[in-house]
Amino acid sequence: MTIFTVTDCGNENQLQGFVKQATDGDKITFACSGTIMLTNTLIFKGTGKLTLDANGKSIILDGGNNVRVLLIDGIHLTLNGLTITGGKTDQESGGGLFISKSGELTIANSTISGNTAKHGGGLMNNGGKVTMTNCTITGNTASAWGGGLYNNLGGEVSISFSTIVNNTATIAGGLVAGYPPARISATIVANNTAKLSHTHNASDKIASQGFNLESGIDGDFISTDRHNLDPALDSAGLQHNGGSTHTIALQTGSPAIGAVSAQFCPLSDQRGYLRPIDIQFGDIGAYQSSYLAPPTPPSP
């Protein structure tokens, strides 16, 4: 395995070069923080597995409202701790990310926001496989279907402990769940908007795995889900709440707080903030309201 370390976040050249060089099992990480403006899509194509990990740095991959940010074709790509924003494909799908039929994406602790496309403003899964944990999908736009996410062509989507809010589309502001339906657990799907009003949050039934909170969505829900509720999100919206990516906090009294049995919760939230070990219930979504902040690194 080769580890490629990006040391120049001032332009895309070094990162683009590493993406082209990387082969099965390699990892691309970062020693800098910053916004990397893209003039060309980052294309992960081939076979095998690759990892793109922010390494605790604040890394924003920005398409500048000119190009799609990421395309995944054939490869199994793992993304961790990144912000995907400014992706735009007016006449195509997947402004932020596009996963082809042979592609696979595992994404964690990341934010997908401010992307635009015809279908799947934030993400288009075109028959591939997507596994998402501790992510925020917000502020994405589709001129047709699926503001936040579109699952197409029999793709597989599993989402847990994520927040999908404030996305817009003509149909399905939040997501197009597709068939087989997206499997969703401990996730907030709320406050999305669509011109076709009854599809504000989703256009298809989701397959609930429990502990979800929704503000109007069709699905095969179970007893631990919370229906037709306002999640009481922080009115400030997406902002720096700690960690290397922006998140959306929960207001005091939010019905998302303390709604998930602790045994099902990951150790930390999107920010990397640890859940207290003595709690019996964690929070729905990517943000944990009661937490143990990571220790401050020692001074050099």
N, C-alpha and C positions, 0 to 999 in steps of 0.2 A: 504493500500500500504506500502510495506517495501522498504526502500532505503538502498542498500548495497554500501559501500564506499571502494574502493580499496585503500589501503595505502602503499602497497608493490608492486612497479612496477619492482622489480628486478628479479622476476620469475613468472611463470604462476599459481602457486598453489592457491593463494588467489582468483584470478579471476575465475579460473576453478571451485573452490568451490562455489562461488556466483552464477555462471551460473547454477549449479546443484540445488542450493537451491531455486532460484527465481521462483515465481509462478505468476499467472495472475495479471497484474497491477503493478508489482514490477519494480524497477529501479536500475540499477547498474551504479555508477558514480566513479569518481577518485579524490583523494586528492594528487596524485603524478604525475609526468611526467616521461616518459622514454619509452624504447623499451621492450616490453614483448615478450620474445622468447617462441614460442610454440613448444612443443614436441607432442602435441595432438590437434586435431581440436576442436575449441569451438563449441559445438553442442547445438543449441537452439531447443528443441523438446517438443511437447505437444500441448496445446491449450491456447487461450487467448493472451494477449499482454504483451510484455516486452520492456524495453528501456535500451540501452547501450549508455551512454552520457559521452564524455570526460570532460565535465564541464570546458571547457576552457584550460585544460591541454594538453600538447603535448603527445599524446598516439599513439604509433606505435605497432600494432599487427603484428608480424613477424613469418611466418611459417618456416623460416630458410632454404627455398628451400627443405623442407622435407615433410611438411604436408599442407593440405588445411587449410586456416585460419578459415573460418566460414561456418557452415552448418545450414540452417534454414528449419525446417520440422514441418509443422502444425501451427506454432506460427506466430504471427504478431510481428516482431522485428523492433524497431526504432533505428537507429544508427545515432549519431551526433558527428561530430568533430574528427573523427578517421582516421588513416592511416592504410590501409590493404596492406601488402606487403609480399614478400617472400613465398607466397603460391605456392605449387607445387603438381600436380597430373598428372603424365605423361600419364597414360592410362585411366584417367577419365576426368570429366568435372568440370569446376569451380575451378581454382586454388586459387583465392582469396575468392570468395563466391559461394555457391551453394544454390539455393532456390528450394525446392521441390514443387510438384504440389499443395500441401495443404498449402504451406508457403507464407508469405507476408513480404516484406521488404520495409520500408520507410527509405531512407538514405539521409542525408543532410550534407553539409559542410565537406566533407570527400574526401580523396584521395585513389584511388585504383591503385597501381603501382607495377611493378616488380614481377608479378605473372605469373605462367606457367601452362598450362593444354593441353590436347588433343583438347578439345573444350571449348570455353569461358575462355580464359586465366585469365582475370580479374574477370568475373562474368558469371555464368550460371543460367538462369531462366528456370527451367525445368517444365513449366506449372503453375508456381505461379504468384504472382503479385509484381511488383517492381515500386516504385515511387522514383525518384531521383531529387534532387535540389541542386545547388551550389556544384557540385562535379567535380573532375578531374580524368579521367581514362587515364593513359599513361604508356608506357613502359611495357605493358603486352604482352604475347606471347602464341599463340596456334599452335600446330603442325598441326592441321587440320583447323577447322572453328572457326572464331570469336576471334580475338586477344584480343580485349577489352571486348566485351560482346556478349553473345549468348542468344537469346530469342527462346525457344523451346516449343513444345507440346502445342501450343495455349496459351502461357503465355501472361500476360498483362504487358507492360512496358511503363512508362511515364517518360520522361527526360526533365528537363528544366534548363536553366542557368548553363550548364555544359560544360566541355572541354574534348573531346575525340580525342586524338592525339597521334601519334608516337607509335601505337601498331602494332604488326605484326602477320601474320598467313599465312597458305597456301592459304586459301580462306577467304575473308572478314577480312582484318586487323583490321578495326575499330569495326564493329559489324555485327551480323546476326540479322536483324530486326524481322524476323519471321512473323507468321500470327496468329491473327491479327497483322498488322505491328506496330512496336514501334512508339509511339506518341512523337514527339520531338519538343521542342520550345526553342528559344533563346540559342541554343547550337552550339558549334564549332565541326564539324566532319571533320578533315583534317589531311593530312600528315601521314596517316596510310599506311602500305605497306602489299602487299600480293603477293605470287608467281603467282597466277592467276591475271594478272595485272589489268583487268577491275573491280576487286572487292577490290581494295586497301582500300577503306573506308567502303563499305558495300556490302552485297551480295543480299539483298532484298530491295524493295521499303520501304521507311519510310513514315509515315503519318505526314506530317509537320503541326505544329500548329502555324507556323510563326516565323519570326525573326531569322532563322538559318543561319549559314555560313558554306559552304561546299566547298571542293576542288575537287569535282568529285564524285557524288553519285546519285543514281536513287531514285526518290521519287515523291510523289504528293505534289509539292511545291506550295506556294502561293506568292503573289506579294511582301511581306515583306522579303522574304528569299534572301540571297546573294549567287550566284552560282559561282562555279569554280574559287574561289579566294584564294589567299594565305592569311592566317589570320595574317601574320606578327607577329609571336610569338617571345618572347625574346629568342635569340639564346642560352642563358644560360640554357634554359629548366626548368625542375622542380627544384625549389629552395625555400629557405625561403624568402618570400616577406611580412612577417608579419603574425600575426595570429598563430594558433597552428598546422596548416598543411602546407605542401609545395604546391605551386601553380605555374602556368606558366603565366608570365606577358605578356601584350600586348606591342608591340613597338609603339612609336609615329607614327601616321598615319595609324595604323591598320584599315582595313575596319570593324572590329568588334566594334570599338569605336563609341559610340553615335548612335547605329543602332536599339535600342529597345525603343519604346514609354515608358516613365517613368511609366505610369499607369499600365503597365504589370510587372514591375520590383519588386523583393523582396526588402525589406528595406536595406539589406546588402548583400555583396558577400561572397564567401567561407571563407574568413579570418575573417568575422565579421565586416568588414569595412563598415560604413554606406554610402549609396549614398547621395550626397548633395540634400537637399530638393528642391532646386531651379532649378535642371536640368530638361530639357524636354525629354532627351533621355539617356538611360543607355547603357551599353556595353553587347555584346553577350558573353556568356561563364561564367565561374566561377570566373573570375577576373574583378573587376571594376577599371578602370584606374584613374578616379577622385573620391575621396572619403573623408570622414571624419573619421580619425583614431579613434578607441575607446580611451576614456580617460585613462591616466595612473593611476593605482590604487594608493591611498594615501599610504605613508610610514607608517609602523606600529609604 
